[in-house]
Amino acid sequence: MQKIIVLGASSGIGREIARLYATQGCMVGITGRREKLLTELQTEFPDRFIVSAFDISEISTVERYLDELVRRLNGLDVLILSAGYGKRNSELDAEPEQQAIRTDVAGFTAVVGWAFKYFKQQDYGHIVAISSIAGLRGNRYSPAYSASKVYNMNYLQSLRQLAHHQKINVGITDVRPGFVDTQMAQGQGVFWSASVPKAAAQIVKAIEKKKDIVYITRRWKYVAVVIRLIPRIIFERL
Ligand SMILES: NC(=O)c1ccc[n+]([C@@H]2O[C@H](COP(=O)([O-])OP(=O)(O)OC[C@H]3O[C@@H](n4cnc5c(N)ncnc54)[C@H](OP(=O)(O)O)[C@@H]3O)[C@@H](O)[C@H]2O)c1
């Protein structure tokens, strides 16, 4: 029976991924800040879900919560980081920018760093984190969010190189969605939005295949190529 932690399981993509693993018979630790949503989810598979409500941006407590959750799960095979914060903020209001940094940079680093060290010690494991197509280039809608997502991508690549260099048997999957129909992806400019079940199913399949990088849905792989090819001088005038 696989032991899995899904951070950000209280809503959106993470909630659906947690459901899929519970359906497969895995033991799943589900986390997020909104405990009520987590306990609601738990009622769907009371024997499969273990709830741990905490805030990943409070980085001094992350290790303690994860250590305790792994004890309750009695081990860990896969850690999936779907917790993230993204808000449109062309006005550059301070709070949303700082919240993105606290969650998607500081919180991300605390969680992924803990997982890498844990899996290194047990000499196997798999880290999965959701970055975004938004990390491929900067964007005027959400500067801190897009910057945090390129941070995620580069950090995960660093870990892949580190694992190879140190001969550590740890898989690292960088999931790069385009738009997925969650609370986070609302408003103007949203197109080709995938349903949450479709996105979650493709992510679970990519995890099974231990992919290094996966675009969700698949067509965003081609969009990514185009986004990268646009000359900077044109891109900055879009
Ligand atoms: N939807 C899209 O179009 C899209 C596209 C590209 C990438 N992504 C990425 O996909 C991931 C999942 O997003 P989603 O679309 O599923 O959005 P969502 O429904 O808003 O889910 C975000 C999850 O993150 C958790 N979270 C946020 N801040 C947290 C914190 N400080 N500590 C702990 N948990 C926290 C939330 O739980 P609580 O509020 O209960 O804490 C929630 O469970 C994010 O990393 C997002 O950037 C989404």
PDBQT file of the ligand as one rigid body, heavy atoms in Angstrom, charges set to zero:
ROOT
HETATM    1  N1  LIG A 301      -5.672  26.285 -11.691  1.00  0.00    +0.000 N 
HETATM    2  C1  LIG A 301      -4.782  26.598 -12.613  1.00  0.00    +0.000 C 
HETATM    3  O1  LIG A 301      -5.135  27.041 -13.732  1.00  0.00    +0.000 OA
HETATM    4  C2  LIG A 301      -3.316  26.389 -12.344  1.00  0.00    +0.000 A 
HETATM    5  C3  LIG A 301      -2.432  26.590 -13.416  1.00  0.00    +0.000 A 
HETATM    6  C4  LIG A 301      -1.085  26.405 -13.209  1.00  0.00    +0.000 A 
HETATM    7  C5  LIG A 301      -0.619  26.016 -11.974  1.00  0.00    +0.000 A 
HETATM    8  N2  LIG A 301      -1.481  25.836 -10.938  1.00  0.00    +0.000 N 
HETATM    9  C6  LIG A 301      -0.943  25.448  -9.644  1.00  0.00    +0.000 C 
HETATM   10  O2  LIG A 301      -1.600  24.294  -9.167  1.00  0.00    +0.000 OA
HETATM   11  C7  LIG A 301      -1.511  24.263  -7.734  1.00  0.00    +0.000 C 
HETATM   12  C8  LIG A 301      -2.914  23.975  -7.176  1.00  0.00    +0.000 C 
HETATM   13  O3  LIG A 301      -3.745  25.083  -7.447  1.00  0.00    +0.000 OA
HETATM   14  P1  LIG A 301      -5.325  24.948  -7.710  1.00  0.00    +0.000 P 
HETATM   15  O4  LIG A 301      -5.579  25.461  -9.050  1.00  0.00    +0.000 OA
HETATM   16  O5  LIG A 301      -5.764  23.590  -7.343  1.00  0.00    +0.000 OA
HETATM   17  O6  LIG A 301      -5.869  26.060  -6.709  1.00  0.00    +0.000 OA
HETATM   18  P2  LIG A 301      -6.675  25.998  -5.351  1.00  0.00    +0.000 P 
HETATM   19  O7  LIG A 301      -7.963  25.296  -5.522  1.00  0.00    +0.000 OA
HETATM   20  O8  LIG A 301      -6.684  27.391  -4.863  1.00  0.00    +0.000 OA
HETATM   21  O9  LIG A 301      -5.761  25.088  -4.409  1.00  0.00    +0.000 OA
HETATM   22  C9  LIG A 301      -4.680  25.598  -3.737  1.00  0.00    +0.000 C 
HETATM   23  C10 LIG A 301      -4.400  24.701  -2.546  1.00  0.00    +0.000 C 
HETATM   24  O10 LIG A 301      -3.237  25.202  -1.892  1.00  0.00    +0.000 OA
HETATM   25  C11 LIG A 301      -3.514  25.279  -0.499  1.00  0.00    +0.000 C 
HETATM   26  N3  LIG A 301      -2.730  26.352   0.095  1.00  0.00    +0.000 N 
HETATM   27  C12 LIG A 301      -2.652  27.643  -0.334  1.00  0.00    +0.000 A 
HETATM   28  N4  LIG A 301      -1.848  28.327   0.494  1.00  0.00    +0.000 NA
HETATM   29  C13 LIG A 301      -1.437  27.457   1.448  1.00  0.00    +0.000 A 
HETATM   30  C14 LIG A 301      -0.600  27.591   2.587  1.00  0.00    +0.000 A 
HETATM   31  N5  LIG A 301      -0.010  28.754   2.908  1.00  0.00    +0.000 N 
HETATM   32  N6  LIG A 301      -0.378  26.488   3.350  1.00  0.00    +0.000 NA
HETATM   33  C15 LIG A 301      -0.952  25.316   3.031  1.00  0.00    +0.000 A 
HETATM   34  N7  LIG A 301      -1.745  25.120   1.974  1.00  0.00    +0.000 NA
HETATM   35  C16 LIG A 301      -1.977  26.199   1.200  1.00  0.00    +0.000 A 
HETATM   36  C17 LIG A 301      -5.010  25.561  -0.421  1.00  0.00    +0.000 C 
HETATM   37  O11 LIG A 301      -5.521  25.130   0.818  1.00  0.00    +0.000 OA
HETATM   38  P3  LIG A 301      -5.904  26.104   2.029  1.00  0.00    +0.000 P 
HETATM   39  O12 LIG A 301      -6.456  27.360   1.445  1.00  0.00    +0.000 OA
HETATM   40  O13 LIG A 301      -6.902  25.285   2.781  1.00  0.00    +0.000 OA
HETATM   41  O14 LIG A 301      -4.644  26.303   2.773  1.00  0.00    +0.000 OA
HETATM   42  C18 LIG A 301      -5.522  24.673  -1.538  1.00  0.00    +0.000 C 
HETATM   43  O15 LIG A 301      -5.729  23.375  -1.060  1.00  0.00    +0.000 OA
HETATM   44  C19 LIG A 301      -0.952  25.617  -7.320  1.00  0.00    +0.000 C 
HETATM   45  O16 LIG A 301       0.439  25.491  -7.081  1.00  0.00    +0.000 OA
HETATM   46  C20 LIG A 301      -1.147  26.489  -8.557  1.00  0.00    +0.000 C 
HETATM   47  O17 LIG A 301      -0.206  27.529  -8.642  1.00  0.00    +0.000 OA
HETATM   48  C21 LIG A 301      -2.832  26.020 -11.104  1.00  0.00    +0.000 A 
ENDROOT
TORSDOF 0
